[in-house]
Amino acid sequence: MSSRREVALPWIIISVIAVLSIVMALVFINIIRPDIFGSGQKEPQPKPSPTATQKDDIPAIPLPRPTTAAPAPPAVDPGPTATIPITQWGIRVDMPRSLAQPQYTISGNTVNFPTTMATGLPSACGNSPEGWGLSRSQTQDALHTHKVGDFYYAIESPVASCPANTELYNQIIGLYGTVLNSIKS
């Protein structure tokens, strides 16, 4: 009978070690990531308190769409350009190198070309690199007047004008105008 105990004892010890290892692993994981096993309590997220430095974080109010035709962008010299294929839309554009890096993101019917030139504008004039690009529509309207293929295209900008720095704003809009005029399918 003692030989039977001697054979079973190592299996009992290994089983106890395995169970303890699993329990310790679960406790360790619960300490590291309590959300995995749903401890029921989440740590409260701190609420940001408004400060004077957060005044630029106010969400932008969308521009009302004009009912009259948009004025033509000012004529500018685009300088060297890079051809960017926008494969999702089946078009390509010539992007002035001074305006933006040859990259873009698409959100719905808007392609955003971030530009660092906009950081020179006052905050009231949309000084963020984002929000600049082109939009498309299947129907012609006051903004979407440039037709290529089945779509009408327009320049997108965070603001309609910038009286505080008209020269830079017109330069940026003019460069996006060259992008708009360079659309090819």
C-alpha positions as CSV (number, residue, x, y, z in Angstrom):
1,M,0.0,0.0,0.0
2,S,2.9,2.3,0.6
3,S,3.9,2.0,-3.0
4,R,0.5,3.3,-4.2
5,R,0.9,6.3,-1.9
6,E,4.4,6.9,-3.3
7,V,3.1,6.9,-6.8
8,A,0.1,9.2,-6.1
9,L,2.1,11.7,-3.9
10,P,3.9,13.4,-6.8
11,W,0.7,13.8,-8.8
12,I,-1.1,15.4,-5.8
13,I,1.8,17.8,-5.3
14,I,1.9,18.8,-9.0
15,S,-1.9,19.3,-9.0
16,V,-1.7,21.6,-5.9
17,I,1.1,23.6,-7.5
18,A,-0.9,23.9,-10.8
19,V,-4.0,25.1,-9.0
20,L,-2.0,27.6,-6.9
21,S,-0.2,28.9,-10.1
22,I,-3.6,29.5,-11.8
23,V,-5.0,31.3,-8.8
24,M,-1.9,33.4,-8.5
25,A,-2.0,34.3,-12.2
26,L,-5.6,35.3,-12.0
27,V,-4.9,37.5,-8.9
28,F,-1.9,39.1,-10.7
29,I,-3.9,39.8,-13.8
30,N,-6.7,41.3,-11.8
31,I,-4.3,43.6,-10.0
32,I,-2.7,44.7,-13.3
33,R,-5.9,44.9,-15.4
34,P,-9.0,45.0,-13.2
35,D,-11.3,45.7,-16.2
36,I,-10.7,42.1,-17.6
37,F,-12.6,40.3,-14.9
38,G,-15.1,43.2,-14.2
39,S,-14.3,44.1,-10.7
40,G,-17.4,46.3,-10.9
41,Q,-15.6,49.5,-10.0
42,K,-13.8,51.7,-12.4
43,E,-11.5,54.4,-11.2
44,P,-13.2,57.8,-11.7
45,Q,-11.7,59.8,-14.5
46,P,-10.5,63.2,-13.4
47,K,-12.5,66.0,-14.9
48,P,-10.5,68.7,-16.5
49,S,-11.0,72.1,-14.9
50,P,-11.3,75.0,-17.3
51,T,-8.3,77.2,-17.4
52,A,-7.2,80.2,-19.3
53,T,-4.9,78.1,-21.5
54,Q,-7.8,75.9,-22.7
55,K,-9.7,78.7,-24.5
56,D,-8.4,77.3,-27.8
57,D,-10.0,73.9,-27.1
58,I,-13.5,75.2,-27.6
59,P,-15.1,73.1,-30.4
60,A,-15.4,74.9,-33.7
61,I,-18.8,75.9,-34.9
62,P,-19.4,74.7,-38.4
63,L,-19.5,77.3,-41.1
64,P,-22.9,78.1,-42.6
65,R,-23.0,77.1,-46.3
66,P,-23.2,80.1,-48.5
67,T,-26.1,80.5,-50.9
68,T,-24.0,82.4,-53.5
69,A,-21.1,81.1,-55.4
70,A,-17.8,81.0,-53.6
71,P,-15.3,83.5,-54.8
72,A,-12.4,82.1,-56.9
73,P,-9.3,81.5,-54.8
74,P,-6.5,84.0,-55.3
75,A,-3.9,83.1,-58.0
76,V,-0.6,82.0,-56.4
77,D,2.5,80.4,-57.6
78,P,2.4,76.8,-56.2
79,G,6.1,76.1,-56.6
80,P,7.2,72.5,-56.8
81,T,4.4,69.9,-56.4
82,A,4.0,66.2,-55.7
83,T,1.2,64.2,-57.4
84,I,-0.9,62.4,-54.8
85,P,-3.2,59.6,-55.8
86,I,-6.4,59.5,-53.8
87,T,-7.3,56.0,-54.6
88,Q,-10.5,55.9,-52.5
89,W,-12.0,58.6,-54.8
90,G,-10.3,57.5,-58.0
91,I,-8.5,60.9,-58.5
92,R,-5.1,62.4,-58.2
93,V,-4.0,65.9,-57.3
94,D,-0.9,68.0,-57.5
95,M,0.0,69.1,-53.9
96,P,2.3,72.1,-53.5
97,R,5.2,71.0,-51.4
98,S,5.1,74.3,-49.5
99,L,1.5,73.6,-48.4
100,A,1.6,70.1,-47.0
101,Q,3.3,66.8,-46.8
102,P,2.0,64.3,-49.4
103,Q,-0.5,62.7,-47.0
104,Y,-4.2,62.9,-46.4
105,T,-7.1,61.5,-44.5
106,I,-10.6,61.0,-45.7
107,S,-13.7,61.6,-43.6
108,G,-16.9,61.1,-45.5
109,N,-16.9,63.3,-48.5
110,T,-13.9,65.4,-47.3
111,V,-10.3,64.8,-47.9
112,N,-8.1,66.6,-45.3
113,F,-4.6,67.7,-46.3
114,P,-3.0,69.0,-43.0
115,T,-0.9,72.1,-43.5
116,T,1.6,73.6,-41.1
117,M,1.2,76.9,-42.9
118,A,-2.0,77.5,-40.9
119,T,-0.2,77.6,-37.6
120,G,0.9,81.1,-38.6
121,L,-2.8,82.2,-38.5
122,P,-4.4,83.6,-35.3
123,S,-6.5,81.1,-33.4
124,A,-9.7,82.8,-34.5
125,C,-8.7,82.0,-38.1
126,G,-8.3,78.3,-37.8
127,N,-4.7,78.0,-36.9
128,S,-4.9,74.3,-36.7
129,P,-3.1,72.2,-39.4
130,E,-6.4,70.2,-39.6
131,G,-9.6,71.1,-41.4
132,W,-8.0,72.1,-44.7
133,G,-8.6,70.2,-47.8
134,L,-11.2,69.4,-50.4
135,S,-14.8,68.2,-50.3
136,R,-16.9,66.5,-53.0
137,S,-20.6,66.4,-53.8
138,Q,-22.6,64.6,-56.4
139,T,-24.6,67.7,-57.0
140,Q,-23.4,71.2,-57.9
141,D,-24.1,73.9,-55.3
142,A,-22.7,77.3,-54.3
143,L,-19.4,75.8,-53.1
144,H,-19.0,72.6,-55.2
145,T,-18.5,74.1,-58.7
146,H,-15.4,72.3,-60.0
147,K,-16.5,69.2,-61.8
148,V,-14.3,66.2,-62.5
149,G,-15.8,62.9,-63.4
150,D,-19.1,62.4,-61.6
151,F,-18.4,64.8,-58.7
152,Y,-18.2,68.5,-58.0
153,Y,-15.3,69.6,-55.7
154,A,-14.7,72.6,-53.4
155,I,-12.0,73.9,-51.0
156,E,-12.6,73.1,-47.3
157,S,-11.2,75.4,-44.7
158,P,-12.0,75.9,-41.0
159,V,-13.0,79.6,-41.6
160,A,-14.4,81.6,-44.5
161,S,-11.9,84.5,-44.1
162,C,-9.2,85.8,-41.8
163,P,-9.2,89.6,-41.4
164,A,-6.4,89.4,-38.9
165,N,-3.9,87.9,-41.4
166,T,-5.4,88.2,-44.9
167,E,-2.2,87.7,-46.7
168,L,-1.3,84.3,-45.2
169,Y,-5.0,83.2,-45.4
170,N,-5.1,84.1,-49.1
171,Q,-1.8,82.3,-49.7
172,I,-3.2,79.1,-48.1
173,I,-6.5,79.3,-49.9
174,G,-4.7,80.1,-53.2
175,L,-2.5,77.0,-52.8
176,Y,-5.6,74.8,-52.1
177,G,-7.1,76.4,-55.2
178,T,-4.2,75.1,-57.3
179,V,-4.9,71.6,-55.7
180,L,-8.6,71.9,-56.7
181,N,-7.7,72.9,-60.3
182,S,-5.2,70.0,-60.5
183,I,-7.7,67.2,-59.9
184,K,-7.6,64.5,-62.5
185,S,-9.5,61.3,-62.7
